[in-house]
């Protein structure tokens, strides 16, 4: 199968939905760390993408600019964004000094008073890239608010951070005293 950017994006979005939100709908069973056998994911994807091969799937993973997936051996998982009832566990890490979070302006007052909460996700999603935070925030607001998170200071105060990939960090919560509007 020849993969252009549009097809890779479409496969990535479908795989994200499968591995983050509805594995059972596609006959997938995730282990406690969120991994599924690659062959099972290929079988599920082949219903929509008829000629998809394992090497095509690996290309999607490798070229995903958001680093959505992790492959270990013959298994794959989504790195972040889960809404599954079983929590995907990560080892706590020391975060960078500053991380960013993009959000709709209508939520800003509540966030600045109550802090960042995971809402319908397992974790609060934060990024090392301010521009990417803006892109994420634009999903709900054309001119999103960008929050600067004093991640290292929060970490030193006992807030746990987890590294999902090179661009994304996760947190259980981020209290408002570690947030500033950019």
Residue frames relative to the residue before (quaternion, step in Angstrom):
aa qw qx qy qz dx dy dz
X 1.0000 0.0000 0.0000 0.0000 0.00 0.00 0.00
X 0.3106 -0.7340 0.5721 0.1935 3.59 -0.94 0.87
X 0.1696 -0.8145 0.5522 0.0540 3.55 -0.68 1.14
X 0.0904 -0.7497 0.6526 0.0627 3.54 -0.80 1.05
X 0.7466 -0.4060 0.2637 0.4562 3.60 -1.26 0.13
X 0.6611 0.5223 -0.3149 0.4370 3.58 0.93 -0.86
X 0.6712 0.4796 -0.2990 0.4797 3.60 0.92 -0.87
X 0.6340 0.5239 -0.3344 0.4601 3.61 0.96 -0.85
X 0.6506 0.5126 -0.3138 0.4642 3.59 0.95 -0.88
X 0.6556 0.5142 -0.3083 0.4590 3.58 0.95 -0.88
X 0.6476 0.4946 -0.3157 0.4861 3.60 0.96 -0.83
X 0.6469 0.5319 -0.3141 0.4471 3.59 0.93 -0.93
X 0.6681 0.4947 -0.3056 0.4643 3.59 0.90 -0.86
X 0.6528 0.5042 -0.3145 0.4698 3.58 0.97 -0.81
X 0.6639 0.4946 -0.2980 0.4752 3.56 0.95 -0.88
X 0.6123 0.5435 -0.3450 0.4590 3.59 1.04 -0.74
X 0.6526 0.5100 -0.3137 0.4644 3.57 0.89 -0.92
X 0.6543 0.5239 -0.3105 0.4484 3.58 0.91 -0.92
X 0.7888 0.3809 -0.1754 0.4495 3.55 0.70 -1.14
X 0.7037 0.4567 -0.2682 0.4735 3.60 1.19 -0.43
X 0.8554 0.2296 -0.0370 0.4628 3.53 0.85 -0.98
X 0.8519 0.0667 0.0218 0.5190 3.63 0.86 -0.83
X 0.0289 0.8364 -0.5472 0.0132 3.62 0.68 0.95
X 0.6367 0.5566 -0.3310 0.4186 3.59 0.97 -0.81
X 0.5995 0.5732 -0.3509 0.4346 3.59 1.11 -0.64
X 0.7506 0.3530 -0.1820 0.5281 3.58 1.20 -0.55
X 0.5703 -0.6297 0.3644 0.3814 3.56 1.27 0.34
X 0.5011 0.6466 -0.4281 0.3842 3.58 1.20 0.45
X 0.1456 -0.7467 0.6423 0.0934 3.51 -1.15 0.71
X 0.2238 -0.7876 0.5640 0.1071 3.57 -0.62 1.15
X 0.4268 -0.6662 0.5372 0.2922 3.56 -1.10 0.67
X 0.7387 -0.4380 0.2554 0.4441 3.65 -1.18 0.15
X 0.6944 0.4280 -0.2868 0.5023 3.63 1.19 -0.36
X 0.6124 -0.6021 0.3318 0.3903 3.59 1.26 0.23
X 0.5047 0.6594 -0.4196 0.3666 3.61 1.24 0.19
X 0.0874 -0.7461 0.6573 0.0603 3.51 -1.28 0.65
X 0.5742 -0.5744 0.4369 0.3866 3.60 -1.10 0.53
X 0.5360 -0.6416 0.4451 0.3207 3.59 -0.91 0.93
X 0.6371 0.5398 -0.3421 0.4308 3.60 0.92 -0.83
X 0.6539 0.5025 -0.3175 0.4680 3.60 1.02 -0.73
X 0.6324 0.5125 -0.3272 0.4799 3.59 1.05 -0.76
X 0.6326 0.5260 -0.3264 0.4653 3.60 0.99 -0.80
X 0.6380 0.5237 -0.3243 0.4621 3.58 0.96 -0.86
X 0.6690 0.4938 -0.2981 0.4688 3.58 0.92 -0.90
X 0.6901 0.4789 -0.2834 0.4628 3.59 0.92 -0.88
X 0.6195 0.5894 -0.3464 0.3857 3.60 1.07 -0.69
X 0.5350 0.6087 -0.4139 0.4147 3.59 1.21 -0.22
X 0.7433 0.3427 -0.1960 0.5401 3.57 1.15 -0.62
X 0.7602 0.2529 -0.1196 0.5864 3.58 1.07 -0.82
X 0.2926 -0.8514 0.4084 0.1507 3.55 0.33 1.36
X 0.8074 0.2829 -0.1448 0.4971 3.62 0.81 -0.88
X 0.3129 0.7786 -0.4927 0.2307 3.60 1.19 0.41
X 0.1564 -0.7899 0.5894 0.0656 3.57 -0.82 1.04
X 0.6807 -0.4570 0.3701 0.4368 3.54 -1.32 0.14
X 0.6589 0.4951 -0.3203 0.4670 3.62 0.94 -0.79
X 0.5958 0.5372 -0.3655 0.4721 3.62 1.10 -0.59
X 0.6588 0.5101 -0.3072 0.4598 3.56 0.92 -0.93
X 0.6494 0.5061 -0.3140 0.4727 3.60 0.99 -0.82
X 0.6123 0.5353 -0.3421 0.4707 3.60 1.12 -0.64
X 0.6240 0.5290 -0.3325 0.4693 3.59 1.00 -0.81
X 0.6592 0.5050 -0.3014 0.4687 3.58 0.92 -0.93
X 0.7058 0.4880 -0.2687 0.4376 3.58 0.80 -1.03
X 0.7680 0.3763 -0.1916 0.4815 3.58 0.97 -0.81
X 0.4283 0.6958 -0.4722 0.3309 3.58 1.24 0.11
X 0.3465 -0.7781 0.4791 0.2121 3.62 -0.39 1.14
X 0.6822 0.4794 -0.2845 0.4732 3.59 1.18 -0.45
X 0.3784 -0.7524 0.4737 0.2574 3.60 1.24 0.00
X 0.1639 0.8579 -0.4734 0.1143 3.56 1.02 0.82
X 0.8047 0.3053 -0.1125 0.4965 3.58 1.06 -0.70
X 0.1626 -0.7454 0.6385 0.1015 3.50 -1.33 0.52
X 0.1439 -0.7728 0.6151 0.0611 3.54 -0.94 0.96
X 0.0243 0.7603 -0.6477 0.0432 3.54 -0.93 0.99
X 0.8184 -0.0454 -0.0180 0.5725 3.56 -0.45 1.21
X 0.7734 -0.2937 0.2544 0.5009 3.55 -0.75 -1.10
X 0.6285 0.5230 -0.3345 0.4685 3.57 1.21 0.47
X 0.1652 -0.7759 0.6056 0.0634 3.53 -1.25 0.58
X 0.0117 0.7810 -0.6241 -0.0207 3.55 -1.19 0.54
X 0.4994 -0.5682 0.5464 0.3595 3.51 -1.37 0.25
X 0.4436 -0.7289 0.4603 0.2450 3.58 -0.88 0.93
X 0.8067 -0.0074 0.0609 0.5878 3.59 1.06 -0.65
X 0.6835 0.5312 -0.3488 0.3590 3.56 -1.34 0.11
X 0.3994 0.7564 -0.4499 0.2567 3.58 1.22 0.16
X 0.1235 -0.7534 0.6388 0.0946 3.52 -1.20 0.70
X 0.3520 0.7590 -0.4742 0.2742 3.56 1.25 0.36
X 0.5575 -0.6181 0.4233 0.3577 3.60 -1.09 0.54
X 0.6698 0.4375 -0.2981 0.5207 3.61 1.14 -0.51
X 0.3652 -0.7650 0.4953 0.1902 3.56 -0.61 1.17
X 0.3506 -0.7055 0.5817 0.2026 3.55 -0.97 0.96
X 0.2495 -0.8092 0.5189 0.1170 3.58 -0.63 1.12
X 0.0924 -0.7598 0.6430 0.0269 3.54 -1.15 0.80
X 0.5009 -0.6198 0.5062 0.3297 3.55 -1.24 0.46
X 0.4787 -0.6551 0.4895 0.3194 3.63 -0.90 0.80
X 0.0784 -0.7846 0.6147 0.0175 3.56 -1.13 0.78
X 0.4983 -0.5840 0.5217 0.3723 3.54 -1.31 0.17
X 0.3062 -0.7814 0.5155 0.1729 3.61 -0.62 1.08
X 0.6320 -0.4701 0.4191 0.4515 3.56 -1.30 0.01
X 0.6960 -0.4699 0.3299 0.4313 3.56 -1.23 0.27
X 0.8105 0.0939 -0.0051 0.5781 3.58 0.91 -0.95
X 0.0427 -0.7469 0.6630 0.0290 3.53 -1.17 0.78
X 0.3172 -0.7577 0.5461 0.1643 3.58 -1.26 0.34
X 0.0798 -0.7647 0.6383 0.0378 3.51 -1.28 0.55
X 0.1954 -0.7772 0.5887 0.1060 3.59 -0.84 0.99
X 0.0534 0.8063 -0.5846 0.0724 3.56 -0.95 0.88
X 0.5991 -0.5344 0.4452 0.3966 3.55 -1.27 0.29
X 0.5768 -0.6207 0.4132 0.3337 3.58 -1.00 0.85
X 0.6173 0.5771 -0.3574 0.3976 3.60 1.03 -0.67
X 0.6868 0.4668 -0.2817 0.4808 3.61 1.21 -0.41
X 0.4574 0.7527 -0.4105 0.2361 3.56 1.26 -0.39
X 0.6731 0.5020 -0.3180 0.4402 3.63 0.75 -0.95
X 0.6646 0.4993 -0.3042 0.4652 3.57 0.92 -0.90
X 0.6600 0.5025 -0.3125 0.4628 3.60 0.92 -0.88
X 0.6869 0.4867 -0.2951 0.4519 3.59 0.89 -0.89
X 0.6982 0.4281 -0.2874 0.4965 3.59 1.16 -0.40
X 0.7966 0.3153 -0.1466 0.4944 3.62 0.99 -0.79
X 0.5125 -0.6320 0.4231 0.3985 3.59 1.23 -0.40
X 0.5802 -0.5610 0.4561 0.3751 3.54 -1.36 0.04
X 0.0892 -0.7818 0.6171 0.0038 3.54 -0.87 1.07
X 0.5766 -0.6267 0.3907 0.3495 3.62 -1.06 0.55
X 0.2660 -0.7849 0.5105 0.2290 3.59 1.24 -0.36
X 0.8174 -0.2054 0.1441 0.5186 3.65 -0.62 -1.04
X 0.5835 0.5423 -0.3753 0.4739 3.59 1.26 0.32
X 0.6125 -0.5579 0.4096 0.3819 3.56 -1.28 0.15
X 0.8023 0.1238 -0.0255 0.5834 3.56 1.11 -0.71
X 0.5023 -0.5442 0.5569 0.3760 3.52 -1.41 0.14
X 0.2614 -0.7755 0.5600 0.1291 3.58 -0.90 0.97
X 0.0180 -0.7895 0.6112 -0.0536 3.53 -0.83 1.10
X 0.1756 -0.7984 0.5685 0.0916 3.57 -1.13 0.58
X 0.5105 -0.6349 0.4919 0.3070 3.52 -1.25 0.49
X 0.7088 0.4615 -0.2132 0.4890 3.57 1.29 -0.43
X 0.3949 -0.7422 0.4946 0.2202 3.58 -0.48 1.22
X 0.6509 0.5164 -0.3256 0.4514 3.61 0.94 -0.81
X 0.6521 0.4980 -0.3231 0.4715 3.56 1.01 -0.74
X 0.5981 0.5447 -0.3582 0.4662 3.60 1.07 -0.69
X 0.6374 0.5210 -0.3191 0.4696 3.58 1.02 -0.80
X 0.6400 0.5273 -0.3160 0.4610 3.58 0.98 -0.87
X 0.6533 0.4998 -0.3069 0.4788 3.58 0.95 -0.88
X 0.6646 0.5168 -0.3003 0.4483 3.59 0.91 -0.89
X 0.6222 0.5667 -0.3339 0.4246 3.59 1.13 -0.63
X 0.4825 0.6540 -0.4475 0.3732 3.59 1.21 -0.13
X 0.7973 0.2565 -0.1190 0.5332 3.58 1.14 -0.65
X 0.7875 0.1436 -0.0590 0.5965 3.59 1.24 -0.22
X 0.4613 -0.7030 0.4664 0.2747 3.61 -0.74 1.02
X 0.7647 0.1907 -0.1053 0.6064 3.58 1.17 -0.61
X 0.0596 -0.8610 0.5041 0.0321 3.60 0.49 1.16
X 0.4798 -0.5962 0.5512 0.3325 3.50 -1.36 0.29
X 0.2003 -0.7584 0.6097 0.1140 3.55 -1.05 0.81
X 0.1748 -0.7859 0.5890 0.0698 3.52 -0.78 1.10
X 0.2565 -0.7175 0.6294 0.1523 3.52 -1.05 0.86
X 0.1789 -0.7918 0.5811 0.0576 3.56 -0.74 1.11
X 0.3018 -0.7309 0.5858 0.1774 3.57 -0.77 1.05
X 0.1195 -0.8731 0.4710 0.0389 3.50 0.54 1.30
X 0.6806 0.4869 -0.3135 0.4489 3.59 0.81 -0.89
X 0.6359 0.5140 -0.3224 0.4770 3.59 1.00 -0.81
X 0.6484 0.5075 -0.3129 0.4734 3.60 0.98 -0.84
X 0.6301 0.5419 -0.3210 0.4542 3.56 1.00 -0.87
X 0.6746 0.4979 -0.2887 0.4623 3.57 0.93 -0.92
X 0.6706 0.4670 -0.2868 0.5000 3.57 1.25 -0.44
X 0.6842 -0.5251 0.2763 0.4240 3.59 1.27 0.12
X 0.4930 0.6275 -0.4555 0.3946 3.62 1.22 0.06
X 0.3305 -0.7643 0.5236 0.1801 3.58 -0.81 0.99
X 0.0980 -0.7614 0.6402 0.0293 3.52 -1.09 0.90
X 0.1502 -0.7749 0.6116 0.0537 3.53 -1.17 0.71
X 0.3356 -0.7406 0.5457 0.2026 3.58 -0.98 0.78
X 0.2446 -0.7785 0.5646 0.1237 3.56 -0.59 1.19
X 0.7444 -0.1978 0.1342 0.6234 3.58 1.11 -0.79
X 0.7820 -0.3531 0.2163 0.4659 3.60 -1.22 -0.16
X 0.7570 0.3941 -0.1957 0.4831 3.59 1.10 -0.65
X 0.7876 0.3259 -0.1453 0.5023 3.57 1.13 -0.60
X 0.0988 -0.7352 0.6683 0.0546 3.47 -1.19 0.81
X 0.2502 -0.7505 0.5981 0.1285 3.52 -1.23 0.57
X 0.0392 -0.7659 0.6404 0.0417 3.54 -1.26 0.47
X 0.5508 -0.5906 0.4622 0.3662 3.56 -1.19 0.51
X 0.7392 -0.1388 0.1253 0.6470 3.55 1.03 -0.96
X 0.1471 -0.7378 0.6400 0.1567 3.54 -1.31 0.22
X 0.3448 -0.7572 0.5154 0.2053 3.61 -0.37 1.19
X 0.6469 -0.5858 0.3456 0.3449 3.55 -1.13 0.75
X 0.6082 0.5826 -0.3718 0.3905 3.64 1.05 -0.55
X 0.6865 0.4425 -0.2841 0.5022 3.60 1.27 -0.17
X 0.6251 0.5401 -0.3215 0.4627 3.57 1.29 0.24
X 0.0181 0.7553 -0.6550 0.0058 3.51 -1.18 0.76
X 0.4298 -0.6704 0.5296 0.2922 3.54 -1.04 0.71
X 0.3975 -0.7265 0.5183 0.2134 3.56 -0.88 0.96
